Structure formats: C-alpha cells, structure tokens
Amino acid sequence: MTIFRVCLAPFTRCALFVLFSLASAMSANAKEQPLLHAELAREVASEGIILLENDGVLPFRHNQRLAGFGIAQQDYLHVGTGSGYVNAPYTVNLIDGLENQPGITLYQRLTDRYKNYYEKTRAELRKKIKPGGPPGSDAVRVPEMPLSESLLTQAVKANDAAVIVLNRPSGEGKDRTMDGDYLLNPQEETLFSQVLAHFDKVVVVLNIAGIIDMSWVDRFKPSAVLIAWLPGMEGGNALADILTGNVNPSGKLTSSIAFNYKDYPSSANFGGFVDGYEKRVADGTEIEYWGFIPNHKTPAKGVEYERPVNNRYFVEYEEDIYVGYRYFETFGVPVRYPFGFGLSYTQFDITVGSVENRASESIFTVKVTNRGKVAGKEVVQIYVNKPDGNLEQPEKVLAAFAKTNLLEPDESQTLTITVAMNDLASFDTSASAYVLEPGRYSFFAGNSVKHAPLVSVNHLNTRRVVKQVSKEMPVLVKDFHVLSKFAPVETKPETPPLHAKDAGSPPPGPGGEATIDLSGETTEQAEISFADVSRNTALLKQYIAQFSDTELIALLVGPGMGSEKSLFGLFSKVVGGAAGQTATIKRLGLPSIALADGPAGLRLEAKTTGFPVGTLVASTWNVPLAEQMGVAVGQEAQLHKVDLWLAPSLNIHRNPLNGRNFEYYSEDPLISGKMAAAVTRGVQSQQVGVTLKHLVANNQEAHRFDGIDTVVSERALRDIYLKGFEIALSASNPRAIMTAYNAVNGTYTAASEDLISHILRGEWGYDGVVMTDWEGDGIYSYEALLAGNNLFMPGFPGQIQYFVDGLKSGKISREDLEAAALPLVRLILSSPQ
C-alpha cells in the first residue's frame, strides 16, 4: 500500500460548490435552450480554471474590498477568433462577475476610470485602424491605462486587495509572437511594478488563449495566479465563483509551462523554413481547378514570380516523441508548472490500496480523501515508465486518469482505474508494428506528473506484437534526425538555416468563372428517391447509381461559400453564418445538410452559447462533464438546423506559439482523445454529427495555405499526433473527419492514400466521411479523390469542371465517384431532415 499526502494550499473558509442541472436544460422548451446552457457553460468554466499560485489570499473573505487593474477587465476574451469564434448572446467579464457576487465590493472609481478610458481610446483607435480579419478578431488593441501615483495611493487605502487581469487573443490564420504576446509588454511590466509596489495582496487572472512566459511570477511575486484561458460567455461569473470560494478550483494543466520558451524542444523548429528561393514564370496550369477563385500562391499565366525551391515550405519535428512533459521528464529539464498541476483550497490524500497486475491489464484501486475543511474535487493521474529495448521510451507517459466527485471534508471516494497493457504499445518503425517490449512497466499515481510516486510494477516476459501494420507516410528527407535520450547533445534539435519569408498577399489568380455544360443533363425524376432510401437503406447503392456523372461531382464538391444555389437546385437548407452546406440534387430528392464551425459552441449568425475553449474543457479532466457539454451543443445544433459540427479539434500543443492552441486540448494524446470522444458522444446523442479535425500534424498556422510540409518520423506520427484521433474514433465513431492544410512527409494530408485509405480506413476501420479543410492549396485534386476524400470544401465551379475533365480523360472513374459518394449520402441520411 502506498500513501502520500497532497498539501496544495491553505484554506480560509468553506466553499460551496454550485452544481448546475443539465437535465433542466434538456427538458426545457427548445426556444429557451441556448440561454439555459449558460449555467452549464459556467460550470465547465469554473471546473477548468487553474489555480497556479496561492499564499492564502484566496478565497477572498466575505466583505472583501477589491481594486481591479488591467485593461483586460474591460477587454474580455470569451473565445478565440476565426472558425473558433462563437457569437454569444452576451459575455460576462470579471468585473461583471464580481459585481454579481454578494459580499464583494469593487472600487468603483477605478472601475469607472478603466471603462471610460477603454471606450474613449477604443473609439479613437477605430478611426485610425481599418477593421478586418477573421470572425471575432479586432484590429484595435487598447493599451494599458497609465496609472498616477495619487490614484494608486487612494486605491490602496480604500481596498483590501488588488486583482490584475491580463489577456492574450489568438486565432485562426496566425501564430502568436514573442514580444508583447508570449512575453509581457512594457506597459504590463509597469502595471505589475506599480500595483505590486502599493498592494500587499495581489491576485493575477490570466484570460489567455495560450501559455505565456511566467518569469514575472519570480520578479513580482503576486499573492495568487489563476489561468482562466478563454472561459466562454459565463467566464466572469465562473472566475468570481473561484475567487470567492463558491467553487473550489479543480482544474489541472494539460500542457507544461516551462521556465523559458527555449526550453520547449520545438522552439528550434517552429514556423516555416525553405531550402532557398527560385524565379519562375507561371504557365497557368500549376493549379487549374480553382475556377474564378484566385489561388493562394499561383499567379496568372506569363507572370514571373518567386517561390521556394521546389515550391516547398517545411518544418521538421526533430524532437520526435519528446513532446511536452515527455521531454521535460526524460531530459531532466525543470519546468515552472508541470503537466497535470493545479492547486485547491483543500488538501487530499491519495491512497493506492491494491493493484492487480495481469498480462492484459493493471487495475488500480485508489482511495481519495478530502483532509481539508472545504469541499473539493481531485484528479488521480496514472503514469507509466516503459522499458527501453529496441525502442527508447520517455521517462513517463500518461496512462489513465479519473476525477472524483465533489468530496466534503473527511469524505472519501474509491476509484477503480484500469490500464490495458495493449494501450501502452509503442510503434516500432523497423517492424511496422505496435509492440510491447519485455521488462518492467512501472506505474506511478498522483495528482501531477511531478507528484506521482511509484505504486506498482507489471512485468512482461516476452515481446508482444499488439498490432501488425504496414509502413505508411515514411520520412523522405535524407538528413532528417530525431532527438535521442542516449545522445542528447548530438541529436539536439537544430534550427534550419533559412526561415521562410511571409507569403504576403496572393498574386492574381487565373481569373474567369468556369462554365459547366449541363445541356446533356436529364431533368426526369429518379425512379428511386431519397425518401425511398430513407425508408430502406438497402437501396443506397442503386440510388447512387442513378446520379449522372456531373451530379455525382457536384455532390462531392461543395457548392462554394456564399453561393445561393447548387448546380442542380436551390438549397433545401440554408443556415445563416454556417460554414457551408452540401449540394441539393433536386431530381433525386437529395437535400442539403448544413455545416457549422466550432469547437466552443456553434459559430452562426444566430446567438448561441459561448462555451469555454478546448484547452479549458480538457483542464477540467472531467470526461462526463465534457460529454454533457457535447449534449448541449447537439441540442443547439438541432435548434438551429445544423447537421454537422466542424469540431472538436484535437491537434497537439507542440509549441506554445501555435495560434490555435486554444481550440486544442493538450500536449498529450490520451487526454486529447478522451475529451474529443466525450464531446463527440454528447453531440451525436442528439442525432447531430461531429467532425474531428485536423488530420494530422496541423500544429501551427504559419504557411498553412502554402501546404507546409511537416517532416515527422512514423513513430512520432503514430505515438503522438495520430494517437488522439485513433482514441477518439474508437470510443465515439464520429460521422466525419477533416484533413489538414499541411503536407506530411511530402504529401498533402488530403491527398495521402497512406493516411486516409491505409491508416484511417484500413487500420482503424473508419467508414464515415472524410472532408478537406476550406480553400487549401493542393487538396483539391484527383489524388485527393483517389485517396479517399468524400467532400471537397467549400468547393468552386472550376473544380467541378476539373473533375468532369478528369473523368473524360480517364484520370478518375465513375466507380471512384460512386465510392466517394457512398459515405456522404449515408451521412445525409443520418441527419435530421
């Protein structure tokens, strides 16, 4: 028996945890549904907020007088920008949330000063700065308000403590930067210096899209620090719940926070690189299927332009399997806050009572006891150290986790956690197999990767081949090397010599809208209708056989963004603000389905619940709660007639500067896959489909429209970047999967037969829809169709003609088109009509 005590933070007063009933939202009138889900959004947010530092100042006592500092108290960020934006009916910032809390008195003079400064400065800047950018973005960033000595002196006399709020926006299309983003800007440095010089008690709240440098904690030594991420439309109320002790924080980090950016092994190789540049005269045929839409990098015929050598941008994943805590634990690099870490207002004992080690599994019986004076929740995390054999292994890998219920003081809960040995298999590139090597499988249990003592060892006597596969997506770069713990200096990741230039604005495209000849198309009603197939799915293949060639192509190629109709009839369904819809084929009775972006809710013109972003959802470590959120999203999708949600997103937090990390769950594939599966099950329980994205290795925004080539070993690809998708797919069966803009080892993901036909469909047995991402170079091609894609989005007239010409020339066949249409029509059949 192993017993250890987790003493996280001193408590000061009792916390009452507020549980919100999803059942009431489920049974309510559908028209009231979005607002009723506000309570669930608040619950998710409060459970995912992470307390990083606390010297006892939190929770605030009753009748506390607070002074709020930082422009972010007004400039609240509920979600990120781009496809991850949500048009929420309202947002609650921290000031609003604290004002809603009885027993808290805000220093109104300071609050009013910030509000007036923010509104006036914002209005002035708007006159000078042209608006634009992806959904939810704002080109106007109001700088910090200067603070006079007299204002600070008056504030400290009138208040018991100060709260500083910092924010960091981020979103689709652009990665984050170092100065003033990852690092504090000079105005923020001044703000910290001034406030900490006057107040003894200072709490810092981080309303941020991704990890930032935390060295200021050492310099300024605030009393408490919380990460709120982007906590949705109810985030201010959730934060106030945490600060006042109405909710005891139980969020845990799902990505490590290093001492320095350079400590992340991917920092040497992030962004875009080239082998050089070359001059070229366009012949007009580089990419011929965009129709009237300008290509992102191919100019009109006869135009001389510069491009990278071999038209290749690349990034090399030389850190290999050593992502996040796998690297820090293996190479002994200290971190500021470890993976799985998060403080509480109470203390827990985690006692591992018994462990049953079998050849097939290890079963852990873990007792968690609340030893403090306030109610709270704890997360039990199981890690494994696997034996080094032919394959070297990280020091620790997350093997399983479970979260307790709300435990009252002195209350205990016993958790049974099972780790299947086959789930611990690693990919052996030389054997093209997932294997368990013989030796000691040492298990650790605790509440973070750093606070998890050894609790058991399971011995495997012989090598076990868990699954034999074939060699897929091999590295083609000859001088590519990966990091090894046995030669850390010689294999240290290196920065390629030449960074890619910013692509800038795209040159002029080929021009001219494509003309599609429909003169030979029949208008006669089909013998077998869509309604017939709905009643008898055995007719599906016969139904598809009735499509003309052009009708089939028009189904597979999206009708375009902003289109008013498809080639063969007005859309049967149009949802304002949706990302798109499939084509209507009137003659065959085939309806459209509507697709909406996510993953923090539905991105529509209509007001929908703004849930917390993916990183915060994962920070709850609460799989059932994530599933409840999925149920709510599914209910709202039904209400707004959305059939397919373009979420959840589960790319890996490879580097903290990725502009879309907020959409993604973690640096770890296990928690990523578990959370994505939970959300998927919830949404699809409401007869609405989800789309897991972006398959695969889409871990930066830089040069995404340039089809950047991700160079990554097959082992890292399978053990890290594909693993979360595999876990989510096997546990939830999503109706659709979206490929990524980037290439992997020289082939666009959307055109990769290895990825789609061999791994996704062959190895994993997936029979759902595979779609492309929107408007990427190189993904609309014959190769993408032959690789196994079913839906090319958003679609352009020129692309339809491109496939028509390919059919005539024999580059694709009628059989290829029918095979691609089969999963798509099945998806349409499964959608509410």
Secondary structure, DSSP 8 states (H G I E B T S, - for coil): -EEEEE------S--------HHHHHHS-GGGHHHHTHHHHHHHHHHH-EEEEESS--S--TTEEEEEESGGGTS--SS-BGGG----S----HHHHHHTSTTEEE-HHHHHHHHHHHHHHHHHHHHHS---SSTT--S---------HHHHHHHHHH-SEEEEEEEE--BTTB---IIIIIS--HHHHHHHHHHHHH-S-EEEEEEESS----THHHHH--SEEEE--S--TTHHHHHHHHHHTSS------SS-EESSGGGSGGGGS-S-B-S-EEEEE--S-SS---TTS--SS---TT-EEEEEGGG--EEE-TTTT--THHHHHHHT--EEE-TT----SS-EEEEEEEEEE-SSEEEEEEEEEE-SSS-B--EEEEEEE---SSS---S-EEEEEEE---B-TT-EEEEEEEEEGGGG-EEETTTTEEEE-SEEEEEEEESSSSS--EEEEEEE-S-EEEEE----S----TT-----TTSTTTT-----S-B-----S------S------TT---S--SS-HHHHHH-GGGHHHHHHTS-HHHHHHHHB---TT-SEETBEE-S---TT-SEE---BGGGTB---EEEE-SSS-BSSS-------HHHHHHTT-HHHHHHHHHHHHHHHHHTT--EEE--B-----STT-TTGGGS--SSHHHHHHHHHHHHHHHHTTT-EEEEEEETT----TTGGGT-EEE--HHHIIIIITHHHHHHHHHH--SEEEE-SSEETTEEGGG-HIIIIIIIIIIS---SEEE--TT-TT-SSHHHHHHT--BBSS--HHHHHHHHHHHHHTSS-HHHHHHHHHHHHHHHHHS--
